[in-house]
C-alpha cells in the first residue's frame, strides 16, 4: 500500500496516510478535523543511481561469479623505454 503525504490548509501540519490506489484522496485532516488537505509530491524512497544495470551485477546459477575486477585491476605491463638513438649527422667538410 502506498504512503501518501498531505498538508493541511487549516493548521499547516504535514502528515502521512497509508491508502490504497483505489481510495479517494483525503479531504479532511484526521487530527484537527478541518480542511482542505493537499496531497504533496515527494521523492520515492528507492532511488537508482549510477550508470545502469549489468549482467555481472547478479550471481550465476551455480553460485560462482566471475570476478571482473581482477582482470581490470592488474597493473599494465610497463614497456621499457629506451632513449632514441639518432644516426650521427654527416660530417661537412
PDB file of N, CA, C and O in Angstrom:
ATOM      1  N   UNK A   1       0.834  -1.167   0.000  1.00  0.00           N
ATOM      2  CA  UNK A   1       0.000   0.000   0.000  1.00  0.00           C
ATOM      3  C   UNK A   1       0.889   1.243   0.000  1.00  0.00           C
ATOM      4  O   UNK A   1       1.850   1.323   0.766  1.00  0.00           O
ATOM      5  N   UNK A   2       0.573   2.197  -0.845  1.00  0.00           N
ATOM      6  CA  UNK A   2       1.396   3.412  -0.905  1.00  0.00           C
ATOM      7  C   UNK A   2       1.183   4.318   0.308  1.00  0.00           C
ATOM      8  O   UNK A   2       0.118   4.331   0.925  1.00  0.00           O
ATOM      9  N   UNK A   3       2.202   5.049   0.614  1.00  0.00           N
ATOM     10  CA  UNK A   3       2.179   6.022   1.693  1.00  0.00           C
ATOM     11  C   UNK A   3       2.128   7.402   1.054  1.00  0.00           C
ATOM     12  O   UNK A   3       3.053   7.796   0.344  1.00  0.00           O
ATOM     13  N   UNK A   4       1.054   8.133   1.305  1.00  0.00           N
ATOM     14  CA  UNK A   4       0.886   9.454   0.724  1.00  0.00           C
ATOM     15  C   UNK A   4       1.160  10.525   1.776  1.00  0.00           C
ATOM     16  O   UNK A   4       0.904  10.323   2.963  1.00  0.00           O
ATOM     17  N   UNK A   5       1.677  11.652   1.333  1.00  0.00           N
ATOM     18  CA  UNK A   5       1.965  12.766   2.220  1.00  0.00           C
ATOM     19  C   UNK A   5       0.969  13.886   1.918  1.00  0.00           C
ATOM     20  O   UNK A   5       0.744  14.232   0.759  1.00  0.00           O
ATOM     21  N   UNK A   6       0.384  14.443   2.964  1.00  0.00           N
ATOM     22  CA  UNK A   6      -0.611  15.502   2.837  1.00  0.00           C
ATOM     23  C   UNK A   6      -0.191  16.704   3.675  1.00  0.00           C
ATOM     24  O   UNK A   6       0.612  16.590   4.600  1.00  0.00           O
ATOM     25  N   UNK A   7      -0.764  17.876   3.320  1.00  0.00           N
ATOM     26  CA  UNK A   7      -0.569  19.087   4.115  1.00  0.00           C
ATOM     27  C   UNK A   7      -1.943  19.712   4.341  1.00  0.00           C
ATOM     28  O   UNK A   7      -2.722  19.910   3.408  1.00  0.00           O
ATOM     29  N   UNK A   8      -2.213  20.015   5.606  1.00  0.00           N
ATOM     30  CA  UNK A   8      -3.494  20.610   5.965  1.00  0.00           C
ATOM     31  C   UNK A   8      -3.457  22.113   5.686  1.00  0.00           C
ATOM     32  O   UNK A   8      -2.517  22.802   6.085  1.00  0.00           O
ATOM     33  N   UNK A   9      -4.469  22.609   5.009  1.00  0.00           N
ATOM     34  CA  UNK A   9      -4.545  24.032   4.707  1.00  0.00           C
ATOM     35  C   UNK A   9      -4.995  24.863   5.905  1.00  0.00           C
ATOM     36  O   UNK A   9      -4.780  26.075   5.925  1.00  0.00           O
ATOM     37  N   UNK A  10      -5.614  24.236   6.899  1.00  0.00           N
ATOM     38  CA  UNK A  10      -6.117  24.950   8.070  1.00  0.00           C
ATOM     39  C   UNK A  10      -5.031  25.117   9.139  1.00  0.00           C
ATOM     40  O   UNK A  10      -4.758  26.233   9.581  1.00  0.00           O
ATOM     41  N   UNK A  11      -4.411  23.999   9.553  1.00  0.00           N
ATOM     42  CA  UNK A  11      -3.408  24.081  10.626  1.00  0.00           C
ATOM     43  C   UNK A  11      -1.976  24.071  10.091  1.00  0.00           C
ATOM     44  O   UNK A  11      -1.050  24.386  10.839  1.00  0.00           O
ATOM     45  N   UNK A  12      -1.764  23.719   8.818  1.00  0.00           N
ATOM     46  CA  UNK A  12      -0.439  23.744   8.220  1.00  0.00           C
ATOM     47  C   UNK A  12       0.419  22.519   8.512  1.00  0.00           C
ATOM     48  O   UNK A  12       1.577  22.463   8.098  1.00  0.00           O
ATOM     49  N   UNK A  13      -0.137  21.536   9.221  1.00  0.00           N
ATOM     50  CA  UNK A  13       0.628  20.334   9.560  1.00  0.00           C
ATOM     51  C   UNK A  13       0.769  19.423   8.342  1.00  0.00           C
ATOM     52  O   UNK A  13      -0.156  19.279   7.543  1.00  0.00           O
ATOM     53  N   UNK A  14       1.949  18.814   8.219  1.00  0.00           N
ATOM     54  CA  UNK A  14       2.200  17.815   7.185  1.00  0.00           C
ATOM     55  C   UNK A  14       2.067  16.448   7.832  1.00  0.00           C
ATOM     56  O   UNK A  14       2.636  16.204   8.896  1.00  0.00           O
ATOM     57  N   UNK A  15       1.315  15.553   7.193  1.00  0.00           N
ATOM     58  CA  UNK A  15       1.105  14.212   7.752  1.00  0.00           C
ATOM     59  C   UNK A  15       1.088  13.188   6.633  1.00  0.00           C
ATOM     60  O   UNK A  15       0.980  13.529   5.455  1.00  0.00           O
ATOM     61  N   UNK A  16       1.196  11.919   7.025  1.00  0.00           N
ATOM     62  CA  UNK A  16       1.221  10.814   6.071  1.00  0.00           C
ATOM     63  C   UNK A  16      -0.007   9.942   6.277  1.00  0.00           C
ATOM     64  O   UNK A  16      -0.535   9.849   7.385  1.00  0.00           O
ATOM     65  N   UNK A  17      -0.458   9.303   5.198  1.00  0.00           N
ATOM     66  CA  UNK A  17      -1.600   8.401   5.266  1.00  0.00           C
ATOM     67  C   UNK A  17      -1.348   7.204   4.355  1.00  0.00           C
ATOM     68  O   UNK A  17      -0.974   7.363   3.193  1.00  0.00           O
ATOM     69  N   UNK A  18      -1.558   6.005   4.897  1.00  0.00           N
ATOM     70  CA  UNK A  18      -1.476   4.783   4.101  1.00  0.00           C
ATOM     71  C   UNK A  18      -2.815   4.594   3.411  1.00  0.00           C
ATOM     72  O   UNK A  18      -3.847   4.478   4.072  1.00  0.00           O
ATOM     73  N   UNK A  19      -2.803   4.562   2.087  1.00  0.00           N
ATOM     74  CA  UNK A  19      -4.040   4.425   1.326  1.00  0.00           C
ATOM     75  C   UNK A  19      -3.822   3.472   0.163  1.00  0.00           C
ATOM     76  O   UNK A  19      -2.704   3.306  -0.323  1.00  0.00           O
ATOM     77  N   UNK A  20      -4.896   2.859  -0.269  1.00  0.00           N
ATOM     78  CA  UNK A  20      -4.839   2.027  -1.471  1.00  0.00           C
ATOM     79  C   UNK A  20      -4.895   2.933  -2.697  1.00  0.00           C
ATOM     80  O   UNK A  20      -5.281   4.098  -2.608  1.00  0.00           O
ATOM     81  N   UNK A  21      -4.508   2.383  -3.828  1.00  0.00           N
ATOM     82  CA  UNK A  21      -4.573   3.152  -5.072  1.00  0.00           C
ATOM     83  C   UNK A  21      -6.012   3.549  -5.391  1.00  0.00           C
ATOM     84  O   UNK A  21      -6.255   4.636  -5.915  1.00  0.00           O
ATOM     85  N   UNK A  22      -6.956   2.682  -5.082  1.00  0.00           N
ATOM     86  CA  UNK A  22      -8.355   2.921  -5.425  1.00  0.00           C
ATOM     87  C   UNK A  22      -9.033   3.902  -4.466  1.00  0.00           C
ATOM     88  O   UNK A  22     -10.112   4.404  -4.782  1.00  0.00           O
ATOM     89  N   UNK A  23      -8.434   4.189  -3.305  1.00  0.00           N
ATOM     90  CA  UNK A  23      -9.051   5.097  -2.332  1.00  0.00           C
ATOM     91  C   UNK A  23      -9.047   6.533  -2.842  1.00  0.00           C
ATOM     92  O   UNK A  23      -8.139   6.961  -3.554  1.00  0.00           O
ATOM     93  N   UNK A  24     -10.089   7.259  -2.456  1.00  0.00           N
ATOM     94  CA  UNK A  24     -10.178   8.680  -2.785  1.00  0.00           C
ATOM     95  C   UNK A  24      -9.173   9.456  -1.931  1.00  0.00           C
ATOM     96  O   UNK A  24      -8.907   9.062  -0.796  1.00  0.00           O
ATOM     97  N   UNK A  25      -8.606  10.557  -2.456  1.00  0.00           N
ATOM     98  CA  UNK A  25      -7.701  11.376  -1.637  1.00  0.00           C
ATOM     99  C   UNK A  25      -8.444  11.948  -0.431  1.00  0.00           C
ATOM    100  O   UNK A  25      -9.651  12.183  -0.483  1.00  0.00           O
ATOM    101  N   UNK A  26      -7.706  12.168   0.650  1.00  0.00           N
ATOM    102  CA  UNK A  26      -8.313  12.728   1.864  1.00  0.00           C
ATOM    103  C   UNK A  26      -8.775  14.155   1.605  1.00  0.00           C
ATOM    104  O   UNK A  26      -8.171  14.878   0.813  1.00  0.00           O
ATOM    105  N   UNK A  27      -9.853  14.555   2.282  1.00  0.00           N
ATOM    106  CA  UNK A  27     -10.375  15.911   2.158  1.00  0.00           C
ATOM    107  C   UNK A  27     -10.289  16.658   3.485  1.00  0.00           C
ATOM    108  O   UNK A  27     -10.331  17.888   3.514  1.00  0.00           O
ATOM    109  N   UNK A  28     -10.167  15.901   4.599  1.00  0.00           N
ATOM    110  CA  UNK A  28     -10.157  16.480   5.936  1.00  0.00           C
ATOM    111  C   UNK A  28      -8.958  15.922   6.702  1.00  0.00           C
ATOM    112  O   UNK A  28      -8.638  14.737   6.606  1.00  0.00           O
ATOM    113  N   UNK A  29      -8.304  16.797   7.461  1.00  0.00           N
ATOM    114  CA  UNK A  29      -7.181  16.384   8.304  1.00  0.00           C
ATOM    115  C   UNK A  29      -7.732  15.567   9.469  1.00  0.00           C
ATOM    116  O   UNK A  29      -8.573  16.071  10.215  1.00  0.00           O
ATOM    117  N   UNK A  30      -7.287  14.318   9.650  1.00  0.00           N
ATOM    118  CA  UNK A  30      -7.850  13.479  10.713  1.00  0.00           C
ATOM    119  C   UNK A  30      -7.586  14.023  12.122  1.00  0.00           C
ATOM    120  O   UNK A  30      -8.360  13.742  13.036  1.00  0.00           O
ATOM    121  N   UNK A  31      -6.525  14.783  12.313  1.00  0.00           N
ATOM    122  CA  UNK A  31      -6.167  15.271  13.642  1.00  0.00           C
ATOM    123  C   UNK A  31      -6.989  16.501  14.046  1.00  0.00           C
ATOM    124  O   UNK A  31      -7.583  16.521  15.124  1.00  0.00           O
ATOM    125  N   UNK A  32      -7.025  17.522  13.188  1.00  0.00           N
ATOM    126  CA  UNK A  32      -7.718  18.761  13.558  1.00  0.00           C
ATOM    127  C   UNK A  32      -9.173  18.782  13.078  1.00  0.00           C
ATOM    128  O   UNK A  32      -9.967  19.593  13.555  1.00  0.00           O
ATOM    129  N   UNK A  33      -9.530  17.893  12.134  1.00  0.00           N
ATOM    130  CA  UNK A  33     -10.908  17.813  11.665  1.00  0.00           C
ATOM    131  C   UNK A  33     -11.298  18.874  10.657  1.00  0.00           C
ATOM    132  O   UNK A  33     -12.470  18.980  10.295  1.00  0.00           O
ATOM    133  N   UNK A  34     -10.341  19.657  10.199  1.00  0.00           N
ATOM    134  CA  UNK A  34     -10.621  20.711   9.222  1.00  0.00           C
ATOM    135  C   UNK A  34      -9.963  20.367   7.887  1.00  0.00           C
ATOM    136  O   UNK A  34      -9.280  19.350   7.761  1.00  0.00           O
ATOM    137  N   UNK A  35     -10.170  21.193   6.940  1.00  0.00           N
ATOM    138  CA  UNK A  35      -9.572  21.003   5.630  1.00  0.00           C
ATOM    139  C   UNK A  35      -9.437  22.345   4.968  1.00  0.00           C
ATOM    140  O   UNK A  35      -9.642  23.358   5.638  1.00  0.00           O
ATOM    141  N   UNK A  36      -9.123  22.420   3.769  1.00  0.00           N
ATOM    142  CA  UNK A  36      -8.837  21.306   2.869  1.00  0.00           C
ATOM    143  C   UNK A  36      -7.410  20.787   3.084  1.00  0.00           C
ATOM    144  O   UNK A  36      -6.553  21.486   3.624  1.00  0.00           O
ATOM    145  N   UNK A  37      -7.181  19.552   2.650  1.00  0.00           N
ATOM    146  CA  UNK A  37      -5.835  18.994   2.685  1.00  0.00           C
ATOM    147  C   UNK A  37      -5.370  18.800   1.252  1.00  0.00           C
ATOM    148  O   UNK A  37      -6.165  18.534   0.351  1.00  0.00           O
ATOM    149  N   UNK A  38      -4.090  18.935   1.067  1.00  0.00           N
ATOM    150  CA  UNK A  38      -3.490  18.841  -0.263  1.00  0.00           C
ATOM    151  C   UNK A  38      -2.498  17.682  -0.270  1.00  0.00           C
ATOM    152  O   UNK A  38      -1.664  17.565   0.628  1.00  0.00           O
ATOM    153  N   UNK A  39      -2.592  16.826  -1.288  1.00  0.00           N
ATOM    154  CA  UNK A  39      -1.635  15.724  -1.425  1.00  0.00           C
ATOM    155  C   UNK A  39      -0.335  16.287  -1.997  1.00  0.00           C
ATOM    156  O   UNK A  39      -0.343  16.972  -3.020  1.00  0.00           O
ATOM    157  N   UNK A  40       0.763  15.997  -1.337  1.00  0.00           N
ATOM    158  CA  UNK A  40       2.071  16.508  -1.760  1.00  0.00           C
ATOM    159  C   UNK A  40       2.805  15.478  -2.594  1.00  0.00           C
ATOM    160  O   UNK A  40       2.611  14.273  -2.434  1.00  0.00           O
ATOM    161  N   UNK A  41       3.634  15.960  -3.471  1.00  0.00           N
ATOM    162  CA  UNK A  41       4.518  15.081  -4.227  1.00  0.00           C
ATOM    163  C   UNK A  41       5.828  14.967  -3.467  1.00  0.00           C
ATOM    164  O   UNK A  41       6.417  15.971  -3.066  1.00  0.00           O
ATOM    165  N   UNK A  42       6.267  13.757  -3.276  1.00  0.00           N
ATOM    166  CA  UNK A  42       7.526  13.548  -2.569  1.00  0.00           C
ATOM    167  C   UNK A  42       8.366  12.554  -3.353  1.00  0.00           C
ATOM    168  O   UNK A  42       7.821  11.737  -4.096  1.00  0.00           O
ATOM    169  N   UNK A  43       9.693  12.612  -3.199  1.00  0.00           N
ATOM    170  CA  UNK A  43      10.551  11.687  -3.939  1.00  0.00           C
ATOM    171  C   UNK A  43      10.354  10.257  -3.437  1.00  0.00           C
ATOM    172  O   UNK A  43      10.026  10.043  -2.270  1.00  0.00           O
ATOM    173  N   UNK A  44      10.554   9.291  -4.315  1.00  0.00           N
ATOM    174  CA  UNK A  44      10.398   7.906  -3.883  1.00  0.00           C
ATOM    175  C   UNK A  44      11.494   7.517  -2.894  1.00  0.00           C
ATOM    176  O   UNK A  44      12.571   8.113  -2.884  1.00  0.00           O
ATOM    177  N   UNK A  45      11.216   6.533  -2.078  1.00  0.00           N
ATOM    178  CA  UNK A  45      12.185   6.084  -1.079  1.00  0.00           C
ATOM    179  C   UNK A  45      13.335   5.319  -1.727  1.00  0.00           C
ATOM    180  O   UNK A  45      14.430   5.263  -1.168  1.00  0.00           O
ATOM    181  N   UNK A  46      13.104   4.736  -2.887  1.00  0.00           N
ATOM    182  CA  UNK A  46      14.114   3.949  -3.580  1.00  0.00           C
ATOM    183  C   UNK A  46      14.593   4.734  -4.786  1.00  0.00           C
ATOM    184  O   UNK A  46      13.802   5.068  -5.668  1.00  0.00           O
ATOM    185  N   UNK A  47      15.881   5.029  -4.829  1.00  0.00           N
ATOM    186  CA  UNK A  47      16.435   5.779  -5.950  1.00  0.00           C
ATOM    187  C   UNK A  47      17.555   4.975  -6.587  1.00  0.00           C
ATOM    188  O   UNK A  47      18.416   4.438  -5.889  1.00  0.00           O
ATOM    189  N   UNK A  48      17.545   4.891  -7.899  1.00  0.00           N
ATOM    190  CA  UNK A  48      18.587   4.198  -8.634  1.00  0.00           C
ATOM    191  C   UNK A  48      19.586   5.231  -9.137  1.00  0.00           C
ATOM    192  O   UNK A  48      19.226   6.168  -9.850  1.00  0.00           O
ATOM    193  N   UNK A  49      20.829   5.047  -8.759  1.00  0.00           N
ATOM    194  CA  UNK A  49      21.880   5.958  -9.198  1.00  0.00           C
ATOM    195  C   UNK A  49      22.992   5.137  -9.826  1.00  0.00           C
ATOM    196  O   UNK A  49      23.148   3.954  -9.523  1.00  0.00           O
ATOM    197  N   UNK A  50      23.748   5.753 -10.683  1.00  0.00           N
ATOM    198  CA  UNK A  50      24.855   5.044 -11.307  1.00  0.00           C
ATOM    199  C   UNK A  50      24.675   4.965 -12.799  1.00  0.00           C
ATOM    200  O   UNK A  50      23.832   5.647 -13.382  1.00  0.00           O
ATOM    201  N   UNK A  51      25.478   4.126 -13.404  1.00  0.00           N
ATOM    202  CA  UNK A  51      25.488   4.047 -14.860  1.00  0.00           C
ATOM    203  C   UNK A  51      24.510   3.031 -15.409  1.00  0.00           C
ATOM    204  O   UNK A  51      24.283   3.010 -16.619  1.00  0.00           O
ATOM    205  N   UNK A  52      23.915   2.177 -14.569  1.00  0.00           N
ATOM    206  CA  UNK A  52      22.932   1.231 -15.075  1.00  0.00           C
ATOM    207  C   UNK A  52      23.100  -0.142 -14.480  1.00  0.00           C
ATOM    208  O   UNK A  52      23.877  -0.348 -13.548  1.00  0.00           O
ATOM    209  N   UNK A  53      22.355  -1.080 -15.038  1.00  0.00           N
ATOM    210  CA  UNK A  53      22.366  -2.462 -14.581  1.00  0.00           C
ATOM    211  C   UNK A  53      23.204  -3.295 -15.538  1.00  0.00           C
ATOM    212  O   UNK A  53      23.156  -3.105 -16.753  1.00  0.00           O
ATOM    213  N   UNK A  54      23.957  -4.200 -14.986  1.00  0.00           N
ATOM    214  CA  UNK A  54      24.807  -5.055 -15.806  1.00  0.00           C
ATOM    215  C   UNK A  54      24.529  -6.508 -15.467  1.00  0.00           C
ATOM    216  O   UNK A  54      24.115  -6.829 -14.353  1.00  0.00           O
ATOM    217  N   UNK A  55      24.755  -7.367 -16.419  1.00  0.00           N
ATOM    218  CA  UNK A  55      24.551  -8.794 -16.201  1.00  0.00           C
ATOM    219  C   UNK A  55      25.513  -9.302 -15.133  1.00  0.00           C
ATOM    220  O   UNK A  55      25.212 -10.291 -14.467  1.00  0.00           O
ATOM    221  N   UNK A  56      26.642  -8.665 -14.955  1.00  0.00           N
ATOM    222  CA  UNK A  56      27.611  -9.097 -13.949  1.00  0.00           C
ATOM    223  C   UNK A  56      27.213  -8.679 -12.546  1.00  0.00           C
ATOM    224  O   UNK A  56      27.875  -9.070 -11.584  1.00  0.00           O
ATOM    225  N   UNK A  57      26.143  -7.890 -12.397  1.00  0.00           N
ATOM    226  CA  UNK A  57      25.681  -7.478 -11.071  1.00  0.00           C
ATOM    227  C   UNK A  57      24.945  -8.604 -10.353  1.00  0.00           C
ATOM    228  O   UNK A  57      24.710  -8.509  -9.148  1.00  0.00           O
ATOM    229  N   UNK A  58      24.586  -9.644 -11.048  1.00  0.00           N
ATOM    230  CA  UNK A  58      23.801 -10.722 -10.472  1.00  0.00           C
ATOM    231  C   UNK A  58      24.628 -11.994 -10.422  1.00  0.00           C
ATOM    232  O   UNK A  58      25.499 -12.221 -11.262  1.00  0.00           O
ATOM    233  N   UNK A  59      24.345 -12.819  -9.426  1.00  0.00           N
ATOM    234  CA  UNK A  59      25.045 -14.090  -9.285  1.00  0.00           C
ATOM    235  C   UNK A  59      24.612 -15.065 -10.352  1.00  0.00           C
ATOM    236  O   UNK A  59      23.529 -14.931 -10.923  1.00  0.00           O
ATOM    237  N   UNK A  60      25.432 -16.025 -10.618  1.00  0.00           N
ATOM    238  CA  UNK A  60      25.096 -17.066 -11.586  1.00  0.00           C
ATOM    239  C   UNK A  60      24.393 -18.212 -10.872  1.00  0.00           C
ATOM    240  O   UNK A  60      24.411 -18.281  -9.643  1.00  0.00           O
ATOM    241  N   UNK A  61      23.780 -19.102 -11.625  1.00  0.00           N
ATOM    242  CA  UNK A  61      23.014 -20.202 -11.062  1.00  0.00           C
ATOM    243  C   UNK A  61      23.836 -21.168 -10.229  1.00  0.00           C
ATOM    244  O   UNK A  61      23.304 -21.763  -9.292  1.00  0.00           O
ATOM    245  N   UNK A  62      25.133 -21.347 -10.541  1.00  0.00           N
ATOM    246  CA  UNK A  62      25.933 -22.320  -9.807  1.00  0.00           C
ATOM    247  C   UNK A  62      26.566 -21.734  -8.550  1.00  0.00           C
ATOM    248  O   UNK A  62      27.327 -22.425  -7.872  1.00  0.00           O
ATOM    249  N   UNK A  63      26.274 -20.492  -8.227  1.00  0.00           N
ATOM    250  CA  UNK A  63      26.783 -19.896  -7.006  1.00  0.00           C
ATOM    251  C   UNK A  63      28.142 -19.242  -7.153  1.00  0.00           C
ATOM    252  O   UNK A  63      28.629 -18.615  -6.212  1.00  0.00           O
ATOM    253  N   UNK A  64      28.755 -19.375  -8.300  1.00  0.00           N
ATOM    254  CA  UNK A  64      30.056 -18.725  -8.529  1.00  0.00           C
ATOM    255  C   UNK A  64      29.890 -17.603  -9.531  1.00  0.00           C
ATOM    256  O   UNK A  64      29.154 -17.733 -10.509  1.00  0.00           O
ATOM    257  N   UNK A  65      30.561 -16.525  -9.290  1.00  0.00           N
ATOM    258  CA  UNK A  65      30.528 -15.410 -10.227  1.00  0.00           C
ATOM    259  C   UNK A  65      31.944 -15.135 -10.696  1.00  0.00           C
ATOM    260  O   UNK A  65      32.911 -15.371  -9.973  1.00  0.00           O
ATOM    261  N   UNK A  66      32.049 -14.646 -11.882  1.00  0.00           N
ATOM    262  CA  UNK A  66      33.352 -14.296 -12.425  1.00  0.00           C
ATOM    263  C   UNK A  66      33.765 -12.947 -11.865  1.00  0.00           C
ATOM    264  O   UNK A  66      32.976 -12.002 -11.871  1.00  0.00           O
ATOM    265  N   UNK A  67      34.965 -12.854 -11.394  1.00  0.00           N
ATOM    266  CA  UNK A  67      35.455 -11.611 -10.812  1.00  0.00           C
ATOM    267  C   UNK A  67      36.057 -10.764 -11.917  1.00  0.00           C
ATOM    268  O   UNK A  67      37.195 -10.973 -12.336  1.00  0.00           O
ATOM    269  N   UNK A  68      35.260  -9.792 -12.385  1.00  0.00           N
ATOM    270  CA  UNK A  68      35.732  -8.917 -13.455  1.00  0.00           C
ATOM    271  C   UNK A  68      36.699  -7.867 -12.933  1.00  0.00           C
ATOM    272  O   UNK A  68      37.452  -7.286 -13.714  1.00  0.00           O
ATOM    273  N   UNK A  69      36.695  -7.613 -11.638  1.00  0.00           N
ATOM    274  CA  UNK A  69      37.587  -6.595 -11.094  1.00  0.00           C
ATOM    275  C   UNK A  69      39.024  -7.079 -11.113  1.00  0.00           C
ATOM    276  O   UNK A  69      39.940  -6.263 -11.218  1.00  0.00           O
ATOM    277  N   UNK A  70      39.248  -8.383 -11.014  1.00  0.00           N
ATOM    278  CA  UNK A  70      40.619  -8.902 -11.025  1.00  0.00           C
ATOM    279  C   UNK A  70      41.277  -8.660 -12.380  1.00  0.00           C
ATOM    280  O   UNK A  70      42.476  -8.391 -12.465  1.00  0.00           O
ATOM    281  N   UNK A  71      40.465  -8.760 -13.444  1.00  0.00           N
ATOM    282  CA  UNK A  71      41.025  -8.548 -14.779  1.00  0.00           C
ATOM    283  C   UNK A  71      41.405  -7.091 -14.999  1.00  0.00           C
ATOM    284  O   UNK A  71      42.415  -6.795 -15.637  1.00  0.00           O
ATOM    285  N   UNK A  72      40.605  -6.198 -14.478  1.00  0.00           N
ATOM    286  CA  UNK A  72      40.845  -4.780 -14.738  1.00  0.00           C
ATOM    287  C   UNK A  72      41.774  -4.140 -13.721  1.00  0.00           C
ATOM    288  O   UNK A  72      42.314  -3.063 -13.973  1.00  0.00           O
ATOM    289  N   UNK A  73      41.973  -4.792 -12.562  1.00  0.00           N
ATOM    290  CA  UNK A  73      42.797  -4.169 -11.540  1.00  0.00           C
ATOM    291  C   UNK A  73      44.274  -4.512 -11.665  1.00  0.00           C
ATOM    292  O   UNK A  73      45.093  -3.948 -10.940  1.00  0.00           O
ATOM    293  N   UNK A  74      44.642  -5.434 -12.578  1.00  0.00           N
ATOM    294  CA  UNK A  74      46.052  -5.756 -12.763  1.00  0.00           C
ATOM    295  C   UNK A  74      46.757  -4.572 -13.404  1.00  0.00           C
ATOM    296  O   UNK A  74      46.265  -4.004 -14.379  1.00  0.00           O
ATOM    297  N   UNK A  75      47.913  -4.197 -12.858  1.00  0.00           N
ATOM    298  CA  UNK A  75      48.634  -3.089 -13.486  1.00  0.00           C
ATOM    299  C   UNK A  75      49.142  -3.495 -14.862  1.00  0.00           C
ATOM    300  O   UNK A  75      49.593  -4.622 -15.070  1.00  0.00           O
ATOM    301  N   UNK A  76      49.062  -2.579 -15.768  1.00  0.00           N
ATOM    302  CA  UNK A  76      49.529  -2.840 -17.129  1.00  0.00           C
ATOM    303  C   UNK A  76      51.049  -2.976 -17.125  1.00  0.00           C
ATOM    304  O   UNK A  76      51.747  -2.264 -16.402  1.00  0.00           O
ATOM    305  N   UNK A  77      51.544  -3.886 -17.932  1.00  0.00           N
ATOM    306  CA  UNK A  77      52.992  -4.081 -18.023  1.00  0.00           C
ATOM    307  C   UNK A  77      53.610  -2.831 -18.630  1.00  0.00           C
ATOM    308  O   UNK A  77      53.177  -2.339 -19.672  1.00  0.00           O
ATOM    309  N   UNK A  78      54.625  -2.339 -17.954  1.00  0.00           N
ATOM    310  CA  UNK A  78      55.274  -1.123 -18.440  1.00  0.00           C
ATOM    311  C   UNK A  78      56.275  -1.497 -19.532  1.00  0.00           C
ATOM    312  O   UNK A  78      57.091  -2.404 -19.367  1.00  0.00           O
ATOM    313  N   UNK A  79      56.192  -0.796 -20.621  1.00  0.00           N
ATOM    314  CA  UNK A  79      57.146  -1.018 -21.702  1.00  0.00           C
ATOM    315  C   UNK A  79      58.451  -0.339 -21.324  1.00  0.00           C
ATOM    316  O   UNK A  79      58.469   0.787 -20.827  1.00  0.00           O
ATOM    317  N   UNK A  80      59.527  -1.045 -21.569  1.00  0.00           N
ATOM    318  CA  UNK A  80      60.821  -0.434 -21.264  1.00  0.00           C
ATOM    319  C   UNK A  80      61.059   0.703 -22.237  1.00  0.00           C
ATOM    320  O   UNK A  80      60.937   0.544 -23.452  1.00  0.00           O
ATOM    321  N   UNK A  81      61.395   1.834 -21.689  1.00  0.00           N
ATOM    322  CA  UNK A  81      61.639   2.970 -22.566  1.00  0.00           C
ATOM    323  C   UNK A  81      63.135   3.094 -22.784  1.00  0.00           C
ATOM    324  O   UNK A  81      63.915   3.199 -21.837  1.00  0.00           O
ATOM    325  N   UNK A  82      63.508   3.079 -24.018  1.00  0.00           N
ATOM    326  CA  UNK A  82      64.916   3.214 -24.381  1.00  0.00           C
ATOM    327  C   UNK A  82      65.085   4.568 -25.038  1.00  0.00           C
ATOM    328  O   UNK A  82      64.236   5.000 -25.819  1.00  0.00           O
ATOM    329  N   UNK A  83      66.169   5.229 -24.726  1.00  0.00           N
ATOM    330  CA  UNK A  83      66.398   6.510 -25.394  1.00  0.00           C
ATOM    331  C   UNK A  83      66.572   6.282 -26.893  1.00  0.00           C
ATOM    332  O   UNK A  83      67.223   5.333 -27.331  1.00  0.00           O
ATOM    333  N   UNK A  84      65.986   7.156 -27.638  1.00  0.00           N
ATOM    334  CA  UNK A  84      66.111   7.029 -29.083  1.00  0.00           C
ATOM    335  C   UNK A  84      67.526   7.384 -29.507  1.00  0.00           C
ATOM    336  O   UNK A  84      68.090   8.392 -29.082  1.00  0.00           O
ATOM    337  N   UNK A  85      68.078   6.538 -30.346  1.00  0.00           N
ATOM    338  CA  UNK A  85      69.430   6.848 -30.835  1.00  0.00           C
ATOM    339  C   UNK A  85      69.288   7.383 -32.251  1.00  0.00           C
ATOM    340  O   UNK A  85      68.717   6.745 -33.135  1.00  0.00           O
ATOM    341  N   UNK A  86      69.829   8.575 -32.427  1.00  0.00           N
ATOM    342  CA  UNK A  86      69.775   9.189 -33.748  1.00  0.00           C
ATOM    343  C   UNK A  86      71.069   8.838 -34.487  1.00  0.00           C
ATOM    344  O   UNK A  86      72.139   8.767 -33.882  1.00  0.00           O
ATOM    345  N   UNK A  87      70.962   8.624 -35.778  1.00  0.00           N
ATOM    346  CA  UNK A  87      72.190   8.352 -36.537  1.00  0.00           C
ATOM    347  C   UNK A  87      73.065   9.615 -36.517  1.00  0.00           C
ATOM    348  O   UNK A  87      72.551  10.733 -36.508  1.00  0.00           O
ATOM    349  N   UNK A  88      74.377   9.424 -36.511  1.00  0.00           N
ATOM    350  CA  UNK A  88      75.253  10.597 -36.476  1.00  0.00           C
ATOM    351  C   UNK A  88      75.035  11.494 -37.712  1.00  0.00           C
ATOM    352  O   UNK A  88      74.796  11.015 -38.821  1.00  0.00           O
ATOM    353  N   UNK A  89      75.124  12.762 -37.480  1.00  0.00           N
ATOM    354  CA  UNK A  89      74.938  13.716 -38.573  1.00  0.00           C
ATOM    355  C   UNK A  89      76.129  13.604 -39.529  1.00  0.00           C
ATOM    356  O   UNK A  89      77.262  13.415 -39.085  1.00  0.00           O
ATOM    357  N   UNK A  90      75.879  13.720 -40.841  1.00  0.00           N
ATOM    358  CA  UNK A  90      77.015  13.617 -41.794  1.00  0.00           C
ATOM    359  C   UNK A  90      77.966  14.797 -41.589  1.00  0.00           C
ATOM    360  O   UNK A  90      77.552  15.936 -41.373  1.00  0.00           O
ATOM    361  N   UNK A  91      79.234  14.479 -41.664  1.00  0.00           N
ATOM    362  CA  UNK A  91      80.264  15.499 -41.490  1.00  0.00           C
ATOM    363  C   UNK A  91      80.351  16.360 -42.732  1.00  0.00           C
ATOM    364  O   UNK A  91      80.387  15.845 -43.849  1.00  0.00           O
ATOM    365  N   UNK A  92      80.383  17.638 -42.549  1.00  0.00           N
ATOM    366  CA  UNK A  92      80.517  18.554 -43.685  1.00  0.00           C
ATOM    367  C   UNK A  92      81.952  19.058 -43.715  1.00  0.00           C
ATOM    368  O   UNK A  92      82.492  19.467 -42.686  1.00  0.00           O
ATOM    369  N   UNK A  93      82.544  19.032 -44.838  1.00  0.00           N
ATOM    370  CA  UNK A  93      83.927  19.493 -44.952  1.00  0.00           C
ATOM    371  C   UNK A  93      84.079  20.615 -45.897  1.00  0.00           C
ATOM    372  O   UNK A  93      85.188  21.109 -46.097  1.00  0.00           O
TER     373      UNK A  93
END
